[in-house]
Amino acid sequence: MEENTKINPAVLDENGKKKSFERSVSEIETIVEKLNSGSVQLDEMIALYEKGVALSDHCMALLAEYDGRIEKASAGNGSVE
């Protein structure tokens, strides 16, 4: 089965690199503020929502990657409780 490797432009910075977790969360917070303000038109609201979902998915993928790295690093040191 072929894996979808297309990267959503919403998760890329101005240099074409994936945004950091912290920057992505900051952008999500800004999006939520705009959506809650009630001052955006429906088309922009949908675009902001889609960007927020893409950023959220990106953050979840980063967290899963970090979790795997932590598990791997601690594997040789016994269990972490």
Phi and psi in degrees as GROMACS dihedral restraints (atoms count N, CA, C in turn):
[ dihedral_restraints ]
;  ai    aj    ak    al  type     phi  dphi    fc
    3     4     5     6     1   -79.7    20    10
    4     5     6     7     1   134.0    20    10
    6     7     8     9     1   -89.2    20    10
    7     8     9    10     1   138.5    20    10
    9    10    11    12     1   -78.3    20    10
   10    11    12    13     1   112.6    20    10
   12    13    14    15     1  -107.4    20    10
   13    14    15    16     1     8.0    20    10
   15    16    17    18     1   -69.5    20    10
   16    17    18    19     1   129.4    20    10
   18    19    20    21     1   -98.4    20    10
   19    20    21    22     1   129.8    20    10
   21    22    23    24     1   -66.5    20    10
   22    23    24    25     1   128.8    20    10
   24    25    26    27     1   -59.3    20    10
   25    26    27    28     1   -21.6    20    10
   27    28    29    30     1   -64.4    20    10
   28    29    30    31     1   -22.9    20    10
   30    31    32    33     1   -96.7    20    10
   31    32    33    34     1     3.8    20    10
   33    34    35    36     1  -102.6    20    10
   34    35    36    37     1   142.6    20    10
   36    37    38    39     1   -85.0    20    10
   37    38    39    40     1  -174.3    20    10
   39    40    41    42     1   -66.7    20    10
   40    41    42    43     1   -14.6    20    10
   42    43    44    45     1   -98.8    20    10
   43    44    45    46     1     4.9    20    10
   45    46    47    48     1    82.0    20    10
   46    47    48    49     1     9.7    20    10
   48    49    50    51     1   -98.1    20    10
   49    50    51    52     1   153.9    20    10
   51    52    53    54     1   -63.6    20    10
   52    53    54    55     1   137.2    20    10
   54    55    56    57     1   -67.6    20    10
   55    56    57    58     1   151.8    20    10
   57    58    59    60     1   -71.2    20    10
   58    59    60    61     1   163.5    20    10
   60    61    62    63     1   -58.5    20    10
   61    62    63    64     1   -46.9    20    10
   63    64    65    66     1   -63.2    20    10
   64    65    66    67     1   -42.3    20    10
   66    67    68    69     1   -66.3    20    10
   67    68    69    70     1   -40.3    20    10
   69    70    71    72     1   -62.5    20    10
   70    71    72    73     1   -43.8    20    10
   72    73    74    75     1   -63.3    20    10
   73    74    75    76     1   -41.4    20    10
   75    76    77    78     1   -60.5    20    10
   76    77    78    79     1   -42.2    20    10
   78    79    80    81     1   -67.1    20    10
   79    80    81    82     1   -37.6    20    10
   81    82    83    84     1   -61.5    20    10
   82    83    84    85     1   -43.6    20    10
   84    85    86    87     1   -59.9    20    10
   85    86    87    88     1   -41.1    20    10
   87    88    89    90     1   -64.8    20    10
   88    89    90    91     1   -40.9    20    10
   90    91    92    93     1   -62.3    20    10
   91    92    93    94     1   -45.4    20    10
   93    94    95    96     1   -60.6    20    10
   94    95    96    97     1   -42.5    20    10
   96    97    98    99     1   -60.3    20    10
   97    98    99   100     1   -44.8    20    10
   99   100   101   102     1   -62.9    20    10
  100   101   102   103     1   -44.6    20    10
  102   103   104   105     1   -64.6    20    10
  103   104   105   106     1   -38.2    20    10
  105   106   107   108     1   -74.1    20    10
  106   107   108   109     1   -19.1    20    10
  108   109   110   111     1   -69.6    20    10
  109   110   111   112     1   -26.6    20    10
  111   112   113   114     1    75.0    20    10
  112   113   114   115     1    10.6    20    10
  114   115   116   117     1  -102.2    20    10
  115   116   117   118     1     6.6    20    10
  117   118   119   120     1  -104.3    20    10
  118   119   120   121     1   148.3    20    10
  120   121   122   123     1   -73.9    20    10
  121   122   123   124     1   160.9    20    10
  123   124   125   126     1   -56.3    20    10
  124   125   126   127     1   -45.2    20    10
  126   127   128   129     1   -59.6    20    10
  127   128   129   130     1   -44.3    20    10
  129   130   131   132     1   -68.2    20    10
  130   131   132   133     1   -35.5    20    10
  132   133   134   135     1   -61.6    20    10
  133   134   135   136     1   -44.0    20    10
  135   136   137   138     1   -65.1    20    10
  136   137   138   139     1   -43.4    20    10
  138   139   140   141     1   -63.0    20    10
  139   140   141   142     1   -41.9    20    10
  141   142   143   144     1   -64.5    20    10
  142   143   144   145     1   -41.8    20    10
  144   145   146   147     1   -60.1    20    10
  145   146   147   148     1   -46.8    20    10
  147   148   149   150     1   -61.7    20    10
  148   149   150   151     1   -41.0    20    10
  150   151   152   153     1   -64.8    20    10
  151   152   153   154     1   -41.9    20    10
  153   154   155   156     1   -61.3    20    10
  154   155   156   157     1   -41.4    20    10
  156   157   158   159     1   -64.1    20    10
  157   158   159   160     1   -43.4    20    10
  159   160   161   162     1   -62.5    20    10
  160   161   162   163     1   -43.0    20    10
  162   163   164   165     1   -65.9    20    10
  163   164   165   166     1   -39.1    20    10
  165   166   167   168     1   -63.3    20    10
  166   167   168   169     1   -44.7    20    10
  168   169   170   171     1   -60.6    20    10
  169   170   171   172     1   -40.6    20    10
  171   172   173   174     1   -62.0    20    10
  172   173   174   175     1   -44.6    20    10
  174   175   176   177     1   -62.5    20    10
  175   176   177   178     1   -42.6    20    10
  177   178   179   180     1   -62.9    20    10
  178   179   180   181     1   -40.2    20    10
  180   181   182   183     1   -65.3    20    10
  181   182   183   184     1   -40.6    20    10
  183   184   185   186     1   -63.6    20    10
  184   185   186   187     1   -42.9    20    10
  186   187   188   189     1   -62.5    20    10
  187   188   189   190     1   -39.7    20    10
  189   190   191   192     1   -64.3    20    10
  190   191   192   193     1   -40.1    20    10
  192   193   194   195     1   -64.4    20    10
  193   194   195   196     1   -45.4    20    10
  195   196   197   198     1   -62.8    20    10
  196   197   198   199     1   -40.0    20    10
  198   199   200   201     1   -61.1    20    10
  199   200   201   202     1   -43.7    20    10
  201   202   203   204     1   -62.3    20    10
  202   203   204   205     1   -40.4    20    10
  204   205   206   207     1   -65.4    20    10
  205   206   207   208     1   -40.1    20    10
  207   208   209   210     1   -66.0    20    10
  208   209   210   211     1   -44.7    20    10
  210   211   212   213     1   -59.1    20    10
  211   212   213   214     1   -44.1    20    10
  213   214   215   216     1   -65.5    20    10
  214   215   216   217     1   -42.6    20    10
  216   217   218   219     1   -66.8    20    10
  217   218   219   220     1   -34.6    20    10
  219   220   221   222     1   -89.3    20    10
  220   221   222   223     1    -7.2    20    10
  222   223   224   225     1   -60.2    20    10
  223   224   225   226     1   -36.8    20    10
  225   226   227   228     1   -83.4    20    10
  226   227   228   229     1    -8.2    20    10
  228   229   230   231     1  -106.6    20    10
  229   230   231   232     1    14.9    20    10
  231   232   233   234     1    89.6    20    10
  232   233   234   235     1  -178.4    20    10
  234   235   236   237     1   -81.1    20    10
  235   236   237   238     1   149.2    20    10
  237   238   239   240     1  -104.2    20    10
  238   239   240   241     1   124.4    20    10
